[in-house]
């Protein structure tokens, strides 16, 4: 696709014309300000979400999963500004995981929406902590220690599309498993863990590169120090993923993660199927009986202190960081685009620069919200979702 997109560059604030050739940004020309450009919308890189369980009633973790479900979720995410994402499967039985993985892989082969947007699969579990608190909403009966043969069977079912695995390094021989994953090109993320600081350091040395929803999936009470959160915050090698929905983390911790991780700070939605749904009581594979409050907080029905995923999409989390004064809008956008793309080694890491894919969003500021006007994937425009 070729053409020219006009808007205000999200970092400089200046009016620009972005020339597109064959789906790639060919050049960016900065213009002089004039009365017409004053009303131009902002232009920014498309969003990259490394952790999506579902949305709008579509659940990747409810079987039987169909390729059409993956396709429809992809279409809706694109309409909300997400130009690349990782469908995320949580802890389940071995056969159930294999089935869901194979369906996502099939969708990537057969469904145009999914093929264009899915950057790889995120497998969150089952090699997590069995302890209450760190385990979160993951079903205890399927938690198990890391097993390379099981992972290889799942990777085969996924046709090689598993790109991220979240695990806890507290298990014996976890470091060896991490090393094998890293050597195979799979990004290993630490999460849902009760690991000791020494085990965290061993995991990093073995090749772990990320922390999954840092600050969540933890015990409700921790020792003053040392503990696994301090250790992950202090590890410069680890990207730190955070959920900025006003429910998962207090603003003070979001600020600390942003300051500690800097160019390795990543926003993830961790969106589940109730995102975009009305408040009420629901039953999900993730967490069983859950409650979605009017404020957007999703928690286990039996324990309101334990969350069961997020009900806020990525663009809204970008707006939350900026509106709360935790990061300038351009930095919040990078946390949801350039930084996660860099982790996965995607060309989108180039952002809004010549030579990068023309994966873009235009938006207006509406109070504290981002009102997305249009979305481009490889230079092709798609209508934004106004619902």
N, C-alpha and C positions, 0 to 999 in steps of 0.2 A: 504494500500500500504506500502511496505517495501523497504529499500534500503539505499544508502549512497550518500549524496550530498557534494561535495567539493567546497570550495571557501574561500574568505577572509572575516572574520567577520566584518560587517559594523561599529562596535563600536571600536573594538580593532585593526583592521587592520591585525590581525594575520591569518595565514592559519588554517582552521578548517575542520574537517569532521563531518557532521551532519547525525546521524543515525536515520532512520525513521522506525517506527513500527506501523502498523495499522493507518496510517495517522497522527501520533503524533510524535513529536521529542522525541526520546528515550534518546539520549545523544549527547553531543558535545565534540569532542576531539580536543584540540589545538596541532598543529604539529610544528615540527622544520622547519625553512625556508630552502628551497633548490632551485636549479635552476628551477625546474618544478613549484613550488608553486608561484614563482614570477609573473607568467603570469595568475594566477587564477583570475576569475572574483570575484566581491564583492557579498556577500550574505546578505540579509536583510529581515525583515518581509514583507509580502505582504501588499499592500496599502489598506486603509479603507476610503472610500469616503462617507461622510454623506449627500451630496447634489449633485445629478445628475438629470438633467432634460432631458438629451438626448445626442446625438452625432452621427456623421456620417450620418446626415439626418434622424435619428430616433428620434421621438419626443414623449415623454410620455404624453404631454399635448395637442396633436392633436387627436381629436376623429373622427371616432371610433378607439380606441386603441385595438390592438390584442395581445394575449399572445406571438405570434411569434416575435412581435416587441420587447417585453420585453426580450425575450430569446436572440435575436440577439444583442441587446445592452449589455446584460450581457456577452455574448461571447467576444465581442470586448473590453469591459472593462478588462476582465480577461487577454486578450492578451496584454494589456497595463500595467499589473502589479497590477490591482485592484482585490483583493481576497475577498472583502466584500464591499457592498455599499447599500445606501438607495435611491431607486428611489424616485424622488421628484415631487410632484404635487403642482402647484401654484393655486392661487385664480381663482375660476370658479363658475358656477352655481351649485346648490345643486345636481341636478340629474347628471350633467356632472361629478362632482367629484365622486359621488357614482359609476358611470359606470367605470371610470378609476381605481378606487380603487379595484373594483371587478375583473377587468381584471388582475391587478398585482397580486392579491391574487390567481387567477386561474393559472397564470404563475408559481407562487411559488409551486403550487401543481402538475402541469403537465409538466413543462419544466425543464429538468435537469440543464441546465445552470443557469436559474433563481433561482431554488430551492437551489442550492449550494451557490450562491453569495449574494442574497438579505438578508440583516440583519434586514429588517424592512422598512416601508414606512415613508418618511418625508413629512408631510402635511404643506406646506408653505402658510398660509392663510386659509380662507378668513378673519380671525379676526385680520386685520392689520389696520394701520393708514390710514384714507381716504385722508390725506393731500398730496398735490403735494410735491415731494421730498422723504419723508419717504415711500410713497406708491410705489415708483419706477415704474416698468413696469406693476404692477398688475392692472387689469381692475377695475376702480372705481365702476362700476355698481354692482359688486358682493361683495364688501367690506361690512362687517357687524360686529356687536359686538359679542363677544363670546357667544355661545349658546350650553349648554350641550346636549340637546336633538338632535340637528343637528349633533354634534360630535359623539354621540352614534350611530346614523344611519350610519354615514360614517365608523365608526369602525366596525359595523356589516357587511357592504358591503366589508370591507377590511379583513374580517375573523379574526379580532383582530391583524392585522399586522401593524397598525400605531404605530410607535415607537417614533417619534419626531413630535412635532407640533410647528411651529413658529407663534407667535402672538405678538400683541402690548398690553402692560398692561395699556394703557391710557383709556380703556373703563371702565365704572362703573361695579363693581362686577367681574373684571378680576381676582383679587386675589383668589376669591372663585373658579372660573373655573380652575385656575392653580392648586390649591390644589386638586381638584377632578382628574385632569389629572395625577398629580404626584402620588396620591394614587392608581391609576389604572395601574401604571407602565410606563406611557408615559412620555418621557423627554420633558419638556417645554423649548423652546428657545425664547428669546426676539429678535425681529427683525422688520424692517419696522415700526419703532415706533417714535412717537412724545411725548412719555410719560415724565412726570416730574421726577426729581430725586427721589421724594418721592414715586411715582408710581413704579419706577424701584426697589427701596428698598422693597416695599410691595411685588412685584413679586418674588424677591429672597427669602424673608421670607416665601412665600407661596409654594416655591418648584421649581422655575425656576432654571435651571442648565447650561444654555448655552446662548451665543449671536450668532445669525445668521449673517454671513458675516459682522462682526463688522467693522464700519467705512463706510459702504455702506448702501443704503436705508435710507438716511438721508436728512435733509434740506441742500441746498447748502451753506447757511450761518447760523452759530450758535452764541449764546451769548458767550462771553469769558468764563464765568462760572457763575452758574452751568449749566450743560446740560446732556442729556442722554448718550452721549459717555463717558464723564469723569466718570459718575456713574457706567457704566458697566465695564470700565477698572479697577475701584477701587474695584469692588466686587470680592473678592477672591473666592467666591463660584461658579462663572460663568466660564465655559470654554469659550474661545474666538475663534470663527471661523474666518478665514481670507482667502481672495482670493489673492494669490501672483502671478499675471500674468503680473505685470508691468503696468497695466491699472487701476485696481480697487482702489489700495492704493499706495501712495508714499512709498518709501523705509523707510523713517523716521517713518511713522506710523506702518509699519510692524515690525520695530525694537522695537517700544514701546510695541506693543501687545506681541511680543515674550518675552520681559523682564518682563512685568507685569504678564502675564499668565503662563509662564514657563511650567510646566508639564501639564497645562490645555490649552496650545496653540494648535489649530487644523487647519490644512490646509484642505480646501474643494475646489473642482473644480468649483462648481456651473455651470457645463458644460451644455450648451443647444445644440439643434440639429445641430447647425452650427459648432460645434467643429469638426475639421477635414475636413471642407469644404473650397472651394475657396473664396477669398474676393469678395464682391459685395453687391448688395441690395437684401433683402429678406423680406418675410412677414411671421410672426410667430404668434402663439397664445400668446406667451410671448412677449408682447410689440408691436404687429402688425407689422408696417413697420419699419425695422431695417437695419442698415448698418454694415457690417463686413469689417474693413479696412485691408490693407496689413500688418499692424503692429499687427493684432490680436485683435484690440479693437472693441467691439460690442456695438453699441449705438442706441438709438431711432432715426429714420430718421428725425423727427421733432425737436429734441433737442439733439445735440451731447454731451451735458454735462451729460445726463442721460444714464447710461449703462443698457443693457438688458440681463445681464448674462455674462458668461465667455465662451470663445472659446478655452480655454487651459485645457488640462487634468492634472490629479494630479501629475504624474511623472515629467512633465515639470515644475510644480510649485515647487516641491521639488528641482529640479535643479536650478530654479531661485533664491530661498532663498540662496542656497550654493554659486552660482556663484556671486551673489551680495554681498557676505560677510556678510549677515545678520545672518546666523547661520551656524555652522559646518554641514557637510553633514549628520552626524549621528543624530544630533538634528532635522534637517529638515525632515529626514525620520521618526523619532518618531512622529513628528507633523502630519504625514500622515498615521500613522499605529497604534502605541501603544496608543497614546493619544485618538484618536476617538474610538478605540476598548474599552478602559477603560470607556469612557462615556456611551457606550451602554451596558457595562457589558459582552462583548464578551471574549471568551477564548483567542482570538488573542492578548489580552492585554499583554499576557506573552512574546510576541515578539520572538526573536531568543534565546530561552532558552529551556532546557529540560522540557517536560510536556506540552508545548504549541502545538497547531495544526501546522502541517507542511504546513503552508501557507507562501510561501517564494518567493522571486525574486532574480535572479542573474543579475548583470549588469556590464557594463564597463563604465568608464568615457571617454567621447568623447568631449574634450574641456570642455565646461560648461554643456554639455548635459549628461543625463543618457541613455545609450544604453542598454535597457533591453534584456538579452540573453534568459532567460527562466523564466517560472512562474510555481509554484507548488501550487495546492489547495488540502489540506488533503493528501499531499505526492504524488499526481498524477501530472505528468509534462504536461504542455500545451505550445504550441508554442507561442513565442512572436510575436507581430505585428510589422513589420519593415516598414510599410507604413507611 
